[in-house]
Amino acid sequence: MVKRFLFFSAMILISLALGTEVYAEFSLKSTWQQIETKHTIIQYETVEDLKDFDSNIDYSPDGFSFSNLFSAGDSDDPAGSLARKLDSLYERVQRILDMRGMLKKVRINIYSNRKKLHEVYHSITGQECRVKAWYIFEVNTVYITNDYVDEGILAHEMAHSIIDHFFSVRPPEATAEILATYVDRHLED
């Protein structure tokens, strides 16, 4: 808990000194591409990264379907398939939290492997990465890798964005973490 507090305190100080866009700049190079959906801005380096991410997210707005059983997403249109999944997942998280409404779009930076994710974490914090994914309020961005992603982890990080932007005053970190954990545990209910 103390380490997390120090991590976020350091990020706030960096953002004040360098501007809040510093986090996005640490992680993205000019070769990155972007897809904007109703609730998200997906940033990725290659189409292969996008396809992998799409196949790792096993979520359908209607729940189980036979098409999900035999298909790892729409290989002809991974961007469209992923956009539908992420918007549906985002709306599901809002329903679980009972925090509906149009909120600021959450940016999702997809890294092809954990090494790249860990490099970004280290460049932002100066510390070794010990998490599978993380969210930074100041830039409303989820940092995640294809090596670890699944719908539960992504829903948990989306929950942080929703919680932090729903209230006029951000809740305490421990409260936000409890609510985000509640989301990934009740995603399938």
PASEBA-1860 file (N, C-alpha, C; in nm, 3 decimals):
! residues 189
1> MVKRFLFF> 0.083/-0.118/0.000/0.000/0.000/0.000/0.087/0.125/0.000 ~ 0.193/0.123/0.081/0.283/0.238/0.089/0.355/0.257/-0.044 ~ 0.399/0.146/-0.106/0.468/0.156/-0.234/0.377/0.216/-0.340 ~ 0.251/0.175/-0.339/0.156/0.227/-0.437/0.134/0.377/-0.415 ~ 0.124/0.417/-0.288/0.108/0.558/-0.257/0.229/0.637/-0.308 ~ 0.348/0.584/-0.282/0.470/0.651/-0.329/0.474/0.658/-0.480 ~ 0.433/0.550/-0.545/0.429/0.545/-0.692/0.340/0.656/-0.746 ~ 0.219/0.666/-0.696/0.126/0.766/-0.746/0.169/0.908/-0.705
9> SAMILISL> 0.228/0.921/-0.589/0.279/1.052/-0.548/0.389/1.098/-0.643 ~ 0.478/1.005/-0.678/0.586/1.039/-0.772/0.529/1.078/-0.908 ~ 0.427/1.007/-0.953/0.366/1.040/-1.081/0.302/1.178/-1.080 ~ 0.239/1.214/-0.969/0.177/1.345/-0.959/0.283/1.454/-0.964 ~ 0.393/1.433/-0.892/0.501/1.531/-0.895/0.561/1.544/-1.034 ~ 0.579/1.432/-1.102/0.632/1.436/-1.239/0.534/1.510/-1.329 ~ 0.405/1.482/-1.314/0.306/1.547/-1.401/0.302/1.697/-1.378 ~ 0.319/1.739/-1.254/0.321/1.882/-1.226/0.444/1.948/-1.286
17> ALGTEVYA> 0.556/1.877/-1.280/0.681/1.934/-1.331/0.688/1.933/-1.484 ~ 0.638/1.826/-1.545/0.654/1.809/-1.690/0.525/1.820/-1.769 ~ 0.414/1.822/-1.704/0.285/1.823/-1.775/0.228/1.683/-1.778 ~ 0.096/1.669/-1.778/0.034/1.538/-1.767/0.055/1.450/-1.888 ~ 0.087/1.505/-2.001/0.107/1.421/-2.120/0.237/1.341/-2.113 ~ 0.315/1.360/-2.010/0.442/1.290/-1.997/0.422/1.139/-1.999 ~ 0.316/1.086/-1.940/0.296/0.942/-1.935/0.273/0.883/-2.073 ~ 0.194/0.950/-2.151/0.168/0.902/-2.286/0.295/0.907/-2.369
25> EFSLKSTW> 0.376/1.010/-2.350/0.499/1.024/-2.427/0.602/0.919/-2.391 ~ 0.604/0.876/-2.264/0.699/0.773/-2.224/0.673/0.642/-2.298 ~ 0.549/0.617/-2.331/0.513/0.485/-2.378/0.494/0.473/-2.528 ~ 0.474/0.581/-2.599/0.437/0.569/-2.739/0.542/0.630/-2.831 ~ 0.568/0.559/-2.936/0.657/0.608/-3.040/0.571/0.648/-3.159 ~ 0.632/0.711/-3.257/0.556/0.762/-3.371/0.493/0.651/-3.456 ~ 0.536/0.527/-3.439/0.482/0.418/-3.519/0.350/0.364/-3.464 ~ 0.305/0.414/-3.353/0.182/0.363/-3.293/0.059/0.408/-3.371
33> QQIETKHT> -0.042/0.320/-3.368/-0.169/0.348/-3.434/-0.278/0.360/-3.328 ~ -0.392/0.411/-3.368/-0.498/0.438/-3.272/-0.634/0.407/-3.332 ~ -0.721/0.352/-3.250/-0.861/0.329/-3.285/-0.946/0.393/-3.176 ~ -1.043/0.471/-3.214/-1.131/0.533/-3.116/-1.267/0.465/-3.121 ~ -1.316/0.426/-3.004/-1.448/0.364/-2.994/-1.537/0.458/-2.912 ~ -1.655/0.411/-2.879/-1.749/0.493/-2.802/-1.692/0.530/-2.664 ~ -1.620/0.435/-2.601/-1.572/0.456/-2.464/-1.420/0.452/-2.449 ~ -1.347/0.411/-2.553/-1.203/0.391/-2.540/-1.125/0.451/-2.656
41> IIQYETVE> -0.997/0.468/-2.633/-0.902/0.499/-2.739/-0.795/0.390/-2.728 ~ -0.791/0.302/-2.825/-0.699/0.189/-2.824/-0.574/0.228/-2.901 ~ -0.458/0.213/-2.837/-0.332/0.244/-2.902/-0.249/0.117/-2.909 ~ -0.191/0.091/-3.026/-0.116/-0.032/-3.049/-0.009/-0.006/-3.153 ~ 0.088/-0.096/-3.158/0.200/-0.077/-3.250/0.179/-0.147/-3.384 ~ 0.132/-0.273/-3.381/0.115/-0.348/-3.505/-0.024/-0.410/-3.510 ~ -0.068/-0.444/-3.629/-0.196/-0.511/-3.645/-0.192/-0.646/-3.575 ~ -0.077/-0.710/-3.573/-0.062/-0.838/-3.502/-0.089/-0.821/-3.353
49> DLKDFDSN> -0.042/-0.711/-3.295/-0.071/-0.682/-3.153/-0.221/-0.666/-3.131 ~ -0.286/-0.598/-3.224/-0.431/-0.579/-3.215/-0.505/-0.712/-3.224 ~ -0.463/-0.797/-3.319/-0.525/-0.929/-3.334/-0.505/-1.015/-3.209 ~ -0.384/-1.013/-3.154/-0.357/-1.089/-3.033/-0.444/-1.040/-2.917 ~ -0.454/-0.910/-2.904/-0.534/-0.852/-2.797/-0.680/-0.894/-2.814 ~ -0.730/-0.886/-2.937/-0.868/-0.926/-2.966/-0.891/-1.072/-2.929 ~ -0.797/-1.159/-2.963/-0.815/-1.302/-2.935/-0.803/-1.332/-2.785 ~ -0.732/-1.248/-2.710/-0.718/-1.269/-2.565/-0.840/-1.223/-2.486
57> IDYSPDGF> -0.918/-1.132/-2.541/-1.038/-1.082/-2.472/-1.156/-1.168/-2.513 ~ -1.198/-1.254/-2.422/-1.308/-1.347/-2.446/-1.434/-1.290/-2.382 ~ -1.489/-1.189/-2.448/-1.607/-1.123/-2.391/-1.705/-1.093/-2.502 ~ -1.829/-1.126/-2.477/-1.936/-1.096/-2.572/-2.044/-1.019/-2.498 ~ -2.102/-0.917/-2.562/-2.206/-0.840/-2.493/-2.327/-0.925/-2.457 ~ -2.348/-1.034/-2.530/-2.463/-1.120/-2.505/-2.427/-1.240/-2.419 ~ -2.305/-1.243/-2.366/-2.261/-1.358/-2.288/-2.209/-1.466/-2.380 ~ -2.234/-1.591/-2.346/-2.183/-1.704/-2.422/-2.249/-1.712/-2.560
65> SFSNLFSA> -2.170/-1.744/-2.660/-2.225/-1.771/-2.793/-2.138/-1.876/-2.861 ~ -2.198/-1.953/-2.950/-2.121/-2.056/-3.020/-2.013/-1.995/-3.108 ~ -2.036/-1.874/-3.157/-1.932/-1.810/-3.238/-1.807/-1.782/-3.156 ~ -1.824/-1.753/-3.027/-1.708/-1.732/-2.941/-1.633/-1.862/-2.918 ~ -1.705/-1.974/-2.919/-1.644/-2.103/-2.895/-1.551/-2.143/-3.009 ~ -1.587/-2.112/-3.132/-1.510/-2.157/-3.247/-1.426/-2.048/-3.312 ~ -1.435/-1.926/-3.264/-1.365/-1.816/-3.327/-1.293/-1.733/-3.223 ~ -1.173/-1.689/-3.257/-1.096/-1.602/-3.167/-1.111/-1.457/-3.208
73> GDSDDPAG> -1.228/-1.421/-3.257/-1.248/-1.283/-3.303/-1.262/-1.281/-3.452 ~ -1.290/-1.167/-3.507/-1.308/-1.150/-3.650/-1.172/-1.120/-3.712 ~ -1.113/-1.220/-3.777/-0.978/-1.202/-3.830/-0.975/-1.103/-3.946 ~ -1.089/-1.082/-4.012/-1.095/-0.984/-4.120/-1.104/-0.842/-4.068 ~ -1.158/-0.825/-3.949/-1.175/-0.692/-3.892/-1.145/-0.694/-3.742 ~ -1.017/-0.712/-3.703/-0.988/-0.716/-3.559/-1.020/-0.584/-3.489 ~ -1.008/-0.473/-3.558/-1.039/-0.343/-3.497/-1.187/-0.334/-3.462 ~ -1.273/-0.375/-3.555/-1.417/-0.371/-3.530/-1.458/-0.468/-3.422
81> SLARKLDS> -1.401/-0.589/-3.426/-1.431/-0.690/-3.326/-1.389/-0.642/-3.187 ~ -1.269/-0.588/-3.177/-1.219/-0.540/-3.049/-1.298/-0.420/-2.999 ~ -1.334/-0.330/-3.089/-1.413/-0.213/-3.050/-1.546/-0.256/-2.988 ~ -1.613/-0.353/-3.049/-1.741/-0.402/-2.995/-1.720/-0.464/-2.857 ~ -1.616/-0.546/-2.844/-1.589/-0.612/-2.716/-1.559/-0.510/-2.606 ~ -1.471/-0.414/-2.636/-1.429/-0.320/-2.533/-1.541/-0.226/-2.491 ~ -1.620/-0.180/-2.586/-1.734/-0.095/-2.550/-1.835/-0.173/-2.467 ~ -1.861/-0.298/-2.504/-1.952/-0.382/-2.426/-1.898/-0.409/-2.286
89> LYERVQRI> -1.769/-0.437/-2.278/-1.706/-0.462/-2.149/-1.712/-0.336/-2.061 ~ -1.682/-0.221/-2.119/-1.687/-0.095/-2.047/-1.828/-0.071/-1.992 ~ -1.929/-0.093/-2.073/-2.067/-0.073/-2.029/-2.107/-0.174/-1.922 ~ -2.054/-0.297/-1.931/-2.079/-0.397/-1.827/-2.018/-0.352/-1.694 ~ -1.897/-0.299/-1.700/-1.832/-0.249/-1.579/-1.914/-0.134/-1.519 ~ -1.965/-0.046/-1.602/-2.049/0.063/-1.552/-2.174/0.008/-1.483 ~ -2.235/-0.097/-1.541/-2.355/-0.156/-1.480/-2.322/-0.220/-1.346 ~ -2.210/-0.294/-1.339/-2.171/-0.359/-1.213/-2.151/-0.254/-1.104
97> LDMRGMLK> -2.085/-0.145/-1.139/-2.058/-0.038/-1.042/-2.178/0.054/-1.021 ~ -2.278/0.044/-1.107/-2.392/0.136/-1.109/-2.343/0.280/-1.123 ~ -2.248/0.298/-1.214/-2.190/0.429/-1.244/-2.202/0.453/-1.394 ~ -2.325/0.477/-1.437/-2.351/0.492/-1.580/-2.334/0.637/-1.622 ~ -2.330/0.656/-1.751/-2.321/0.790/-1.806/-2.199/0.803/-1.895 ~ -2.196/0.909/-1.970/-2.081/0.935/-2.058/-1.968/0.994/-1.975 ~ -1.859/0.925/-1.975/-1.740/0.970/-1.905/-1.629/0.988/-2.007 ~ -1.523/1.049/-1.964/-1.406/1.067/-2.050/-1.358/0.931/-2.101
105> KVRINIYS> -1.324/0.923/-2.229/-1.277/0.798/-2.287/-1.146/0.755/-2.223 ~ -1.137/0.626/-2.193/-1.015/0.573/-2.135/-0.922/0.527/-2.248 ~ -0.797/0.564/-2.237/-0.695/0.524/-2.334/-0.639/0.389/-2.290 ~ -0.623/0.297/-2.385/-0.566/0.166/-2.354/-0.443/0.147/-2.442 ~ -0.326/0.145/-2.379/-0.200/0.122/-2.450/-0.168/-0.026/-2.444 ~ -0.164/-0.090/-2.561/-0.139/-0.233/-2.572/0.008/-0.256/-2.608 ~ 0.077/-0.332/-2.525/0.216/-0.367/-2.551/0.223/-0.514/-2.591 ~ 0.308/-0.545/-2.687/0.313/-0.680/-2.742/0.366/-0.783/-2.644
113> NRKKLHEV> 0.447/-0.741/-2.548/0.501/-0.838/-2.453/0.532/-0.769/-2.320 ~ 0.557/-0.852/-2.219/0.580/-0.798/-2.084/0.710/-0.718/-2.076 ~ 0.810/-0.751/-2.157/0.935/-0.677/-2.154/0.910/-0.529/-2.188 ~ 0.832/-0.506/-2.294/0.801/-0.367/-2.333/0.718/-0.297/-2.225 ~ 0.622/-0.369/-2.169/0.541/-0.311/-2.061/0.628/-0.274/-1.942 ~ 0.720/-0.363/-1.906/0.808/-0.338/-1.792/0.902/-0.221/-1.818 ~ 0.948/-0.206/-1.942/1.033/-0.091/-1.977/0.958/0.040/-1.959 ~ 0.832/0.043/-2.000/0.751/0.164/-1.985/0.729/0.194/-1.837
121> YHSITGQE> 0.697/0.092/-1.761/0.677/0.111/-1.617/0.802/0.170/-1.553 ~ 0.916/0.112/-1.589/1.043/0.160/-1.533/1.072/0.304/-1.577 ~ 1.040/0.337/-1.702/1.065/0.473/-1.750/0.976/0.576/-1.679 ~ 0.859/0.534/-1.636/0.768/0.625/-1.566/0.801/0.635/-1.418 ~ 0.829/0.520/-1.356/0.844/0.517/-1.210/0.988/0.507/-1.162 ~ 1.076/0.456/-1.248/1.213/0.430/-1.206/1.226/0.304/-1.122 ~ 1.118/0.226/-1.115/1.116/0.105/-1.034/1.091/-0.018/-1.121 ~ 1.118/-0.134/-1.063/1.091/-0.260/-1.131/0.940/-0.284/-1.134
129> CRVKAWYI> 0.890/-0.334/-1.246/0.747/-0.360/-1.262/0.710/-0.492/-1.197 ~ 0.611/-0.489/-1.109/0.562/-0.610/-1.042/0.413/-0.630/-1.063 ~ 0.358/-0.562/-1.161/0.215/-0.573/-1.189/0.192/-0.617/-1.333 ~ 0.075/-0.673/-1.359/0.041/-0.719/-1.494/-0.015/-0.608/-1.581 ~ -0.073/-0.509/-1.518/-0.132/-0.394/-1.587/-0.149/-0.284/-1.484 ~ -0.164/-0.162/-1.529/-0.188/-0.053/-1.436/-0.262/0.059/-1.507 ~ -0.316/0.148/-1.425/-0.394/0.261/-1.472/-0.337/0.388/-1.410 ~ -0.327/0.494/-1.490/-0.281/0.623/-1.438/-0.392/0.725/-1.459
137> FEVNTVYI> -0.443/0.777/-1.349/-0.553/0.873/-1.350/-0.521/0.998/-1.431 ~ -0.402/1.054/-1.409/-0.368/1.183/-1.468/-0.380/1.185/-1.620 ~ -0.363/1.074/-1.685/-0.376/1.067/-1.831/-0.486/0.970/-1.873 ~ -0.562/0.920/-1.775/-0.674/0.829/-1.799/-0.632/0.717/-1.894 ~ -0.523/0.648/-1.858/-0.465/0.548/-1.946/-0.441/0.418/-1.873 ~ -0.479/0.308/-1.941/-0.449/0.172/-1.896/-0.328/0.125/-1.975 ~ -0.232/0.068/-1.905/-0.112/0.011/-1.966/-0.123/-0.140/-1.948 ~ -0.120/-0.214/-2.059/-0.147/-0.357/-2.053/-0.069/-0.429/-2.163
145> TNDYVDEG> -0.045/-0.557/-2.144/0.030/-0.636/-2.242/-0.048/-0.758/-2.287 ~ -0.021/-0.801/-2.409/-0.083/-0.922/-2.462/-0.040/-1.046/-2.384 ~ 0.073/-1.040/-2.316/0.120/-1.156/-2.239/0.028/-1.188/-2.121 ~ -0.040/-1.089/-2.066/-0.120/-1.110/-1.945/-0.269/-1.083/-1.962 ~ -0.309/-1.017/-2.068/-0.444/-0.963/-2.073/-0.552/-1.071/-2.079 ~ -0.659/-1.044/-2.010/-0.785/-1.116/-2.024/-0.895/-1.017/-1.986 ~ -1.017/-1.057/-2.003/-1.127/-0.963/-1.979/-1.137/-0.920/-1.833 ~ -1.098/-1.005/-1.738/-1.103/-0.968/-1.597/-1.004/-0.859/-1.563
153> ILAHEMAH> -0.880/-0.874/-1.609/-0.777/-0.773/-1.582/-0.817/-0.640/-1.648 ~ -0.863/-0.648/-1.772/-0.902/-0.526/-1.843/-1.022/-0.458/-1.775 ~ -1.121/-0.536/-1.734/-1.237/-0.480/-1.664/-1.195/-0.413/-1.534 ~ -1.102/-0.474/-1.463/-1.050/-0.416/-1.338/-0.988/-0.279/-1.363 ~ -0.905/-0.269/-1.467/-0.840/-0.141/-1.497/-0.940/-0.038/-1.551 ~ -1.037/-0.082/-1.631/-1.143/0.008/-1.677/-1.222/0.063/-1.557 ~ -1.243/-0.024/-1.459/-1.317/0.017/-1.339/-1.246/0.134/-1.270 ~ -1.114/0.130/-1.265/-1.041/0.242/-1.204/-1.072/0.373/-1.276
161> SIIDHFFS> -1.075/0.368/-1.408/-1.106/0.489/-1.484/-1.248/0.538/-1.455 ~ -1.342/0.447/-1.456/-1.482/0.482/-1.432/-1.499/0.540/-1.292 ~ -1.443/0.474/-1.193/-1.454/0.518/-1.054/-1.391/0.657/-1.037 ~ -1.272/0.674/-1.093/-1.200/0.801/-1.076/-1.267/0.918/-1.146 ~ -1.343/0.892/-1.252/-1.405/1.002/-1.326/-1.555/1.017/-1.301 ~ -1.613/0.926/-1.224/-1.756/0.933/-1.196/-1.786/1.034/-1.087 ~ -1.706/1.034/-0.984/-1.729/1.121/-0.869/-1.662/1.257/-0.889 ~ -1.719/1.359/-0.827/-1.657/1.491/-0.837/-1.527/1.496/-0.757
169> VRPPEATA> -1.515/1.411/-0.655/-1.392/1.396/-0.577/-1.353/1.249/-0.584 ~ -1.231/1.221/-0.625/-1.186/1.083/-0.635/-1.193/1.014/-0.499 ~ -1.241/0.889/-0.497/-1.244/0.817/-0.370/-1.103/0.778/-0.327 ~ -1.085/0.743/-0.200/-0.954/0.697/-0.155/-0.908/0.575/-0.236 ~ -0.778/0.561/-0.249/-0.720/0.452/-0.329/-0.770/0.314/-0.285 ~ -0.776/0.291/-0.155/-0.820/0.161/-0.104/-0.965/0.133/-0.144 ~ -1.049/0.234/-0.139/-1.189/0.218/-0.179/-1.200/0.187/-0.327 ~ -1.125/0.259/-0.410/-1.126/0.235/-0.554/-1.077/0.094/-0.586
177> EILATYVD> -0.977/0.047/-0.514/-0.924/-0.088/-0.538/-1.027/-0.195/-0.500 ~ -1.098/-0.174/-0.391/-1.203/-0.269/-0.351/-1.311/-0.276/-0.459 ~ -1.353/-0.160/-0.509/-1.457/-0.158/-0.613/-1.408/-0.222/-0.743 ~ -1.284/-0.196/-0.782/-1.229/-0.255/-0.904/-1.217/-0.407/-0.891 ~ -1.179/-0.454/-0.774/-1.171/-0.598/-0.750/-1.310/-0.660/-0.753 ~ -1.407/-0.589/-0.701/-1.547/-0.635/-0.706/-1.590/-0.656/-0.851 ~ -1.550/-0.566/-0.938/-1.587/-0.576/-1.080/-1.533/-0.703/-1.142 ~ -1.402/-0.729/-1.128/-1.350/-0.847/-1.196/-1.402/-0.977/-1.136
185> RHLED> -1.445/-0.975/-1.011/-1.504/-1.095/-0.950/-1.649/-1.117/-0.993 ~ -1.719/-1.011/-1.035/-1.861/-1.022/-1.070/-1.887/-1.001/-1.218 ~ -1.784/-1.006/-1.297/-1.798/-0.983/-1.440/-1.890/-1.086/-1.505 ~ -1.882/-1.208/-1.462/-1.959/-1.317/-1.525/-2.099/-1.335/-1.466 ~ -2.133/-1.261/-1.360/-2.266/-1.276/-1.297/-2.377/-1.235/-1.390
END
